[in-house]
């Protein structure tokens, strides 16, 4: 599942995100969603989230769908 639909992303999910400074390289960071920061129902580059680690980025892949 990609991270372009806000309805698919919920706090507690394990996801891969791309951080702002990693957008050029495409390096992914894995973590657990703490907050959803994108307000619109979808975003072509991925929903912006804050991980429990405090890192902020756009979701590229949802790893676990169970909470």
PyMOL commands that set and color helices and strands:
alter all, ss='L'
color gray80, all
select helices_A, chain A and resi 6-8+20-22
alter helices_A, ss='H'
color red, helices_A
select strands_A, chain A and resi 14-19+28-36+48-51+56-64
alter strands_A, ss='S'
color yellow, strands_A
deselect
rebuild
show_as cartoon
